[in-house]
Amino acid sequence: MFAQIKTLVVEEGYAGKIVEKFSTPGIIEEQPGFLDLTVLQKKKRRGNEEIFILIRWESEEAWKAWETSEVHLAGHRANRGKPKPEFIIEGSQDVYHVIGQKKYRAISR
């Protein structure tokens, strides 16, 4: 399994815009090897807000196929030259090989 984590720091009060963008259905769900996408908002009371987007893939090859796919690249081309929203302070992306995992197992009594 392979995971991609996007981290976005936004001005206070704008996390909902990012959550909405990544929580609505999109073309990524149709991509071979896509497993799931989880949006997390860091629990914080005041100040800038952090959003993590965790995207899991069956393999690094599936992720690479998505990154280089025409449909993915077309989306980036459509935004080329457009300024990022002013409320986004910073963003980063990292990728990981999943080397361990535990799953929920109901215990019958």
VMD Tcl script that draws the C-alpha trace (Angstrom):
set ca {
  {0.00 0.00 0.00}
  {1.10 3.56 -0.70}
  {-0.09 6.81 0.90}
  {-0.02 10.42 -0.15}
  {-0.50 13.11 2.50}
  {-1.26 16.69 1.58}
  {-0.98 19.27 4.35}
  {-2.60 22.68 4.00}
  {-2.43 25.53 6.47}
  {-5.23 28.05 6.02}
  {-6.35 31.19 7.75}
  {-8.73 30.76 10.65}
  {-12.28 30.15 9.47}
  {-11.38 28.76 6.03}
  {-10.85 25.07 6.76}
  {-14.40 24.31 5.64}
  {-13.59 25.42 2.08}
  {-10.76 22.89 1.85}
  {-12.78 20.15 3.51}
  {-15.61 20.75 1.04}
  {-13.27 20.67 -1.97}
  {-11.72 17.33 -1.03}
  {-14.87 15.71 0.40}
  {-17.03 16.06 -2.70}
  {-17.02 13.25 -5.28}
  {-14.39 13.55 -8.00}
  {-12.56 11.64 -10.69}
  {-9.92 10.24 -8.37}
  {-12.40 7.64 -7.09}
  {-12.53 6.13 -10.58}
  {-8.78 5.62 -10.83}
  {-7.40 2.08 -10.79}
  {-5.65 1.36 -7.51}
  {-7.37 4.17 -5.57}
  {-8.40 2.93 -2.12}
  {-9.72 5.91 -0.20}
  {-9.35 9.58 0.66}
  {-9.68 10.91 4.20}
  {-9.83 14.59 5.15}
  {-8.70 15.49 8.67}
  {-8.88 18.83 10.40}
  {-6.46 19.43 13.24}
  {-8.33 20.15 16.45}
  {-7.43 23.69 17.44}
  {-9.33 26.53 19.02}
  {-7.77 29.66 17.53}
  {-5.40 30.72 14.80}
  {-4.42 29.14 11.52}
  {-6.04 25.80 10.73}
  {-4.35 22.64 9.44}
  {-6.00 20.20 7.06}
  {-4.52 16.81 6.18}
  {-5.70 14.91 3.12}
  {-4.71 11.25 3.31}
  {-5.03 9.40 0.00}
  {-4.33 5.67 0.00}
  {-3.39 3.67 -3.08}
  {-2.93 -0.04 -3.67}
  {0.65 0.60 -4.78}
  {3.18 3.26 -5.69}
  {2.60 2.33 -9.33}
  {-1.13 3.11 -9.02}
  {-0.29 6.51 -7.48}
  {2.25 7.26 -10.25}
  {-0.31 6.31 -12.89}
  {-2.74 8.83 -11.36}
  {-0.12 11.57 -11.08}
  {0.81 11.20 -14.74}
  {-2.71 10.54 -16.07}
  {-4.13 12.93 -18.65}
  {-7.21 13.65 -16.53}
  {-5.08 14.62 -13.51}
  {-2.67 16.73 -15.56}
  {-5.58 18.47 -17.34}
  {-6.88 19.63 -13.96}
  {-3.51 21.17 -13.16}
  {-3.27 22.79 -16.57}
  {-6.70 24.35 -16.08}
  {-5.40 26.08 -12.93}
  {-2.03 27.10 -14.36}
  {-1.44 30.82 -13.95}
  {-4.31 31.26 -11.50}
  {-3.29 32.52 -8.08}
  {-3.89 30.21 -5.17}
  {-6.67 31.31 -2.83}
  {-5.40 34.01 -0.48}
  {-6.57 32.09 2.59}
  {-4.07 29.27 1.91}
  {-0.93 30.08 3.88}
  {1.15 27.06 2.92}
  {0.87 23.59 1.51}
  {3.01 20.51 1.16}
  {2.77 16.93 -0.01}
  {4.60 13.81 1.10}
  {4.34 10.19 0.00}
  {4.87 7.06 2.08}
  {5.10 3.30 1.76}
  {2.68 1.75 4.25}
  {4.75 -0.76 6.20}
  {2.27 -1.71 8.91}
  {-1.44 -1.52 9.53}
  {-3.97 -2.64 12.12}
  {-7.64 -3.08 11.36}
  {-10.61 -2.98 13.65}
  {-11.76 -6.39 14.75}
  {-14.97 -6.78 16.68}
  {-14.59 -8.89 19.77}
  {-17.53 -11.13 20.50}
  {-18.31 -11.79 24.14}
}
mol new
graphics top color blue
foreach p $ca { graphics top sphere $p radius 0.5 }
foreach p [lrange $ca 0 end-1] q [lrange $ca 1 end] { graphics top cylinder $p $q radius 0.2 }
display resetview
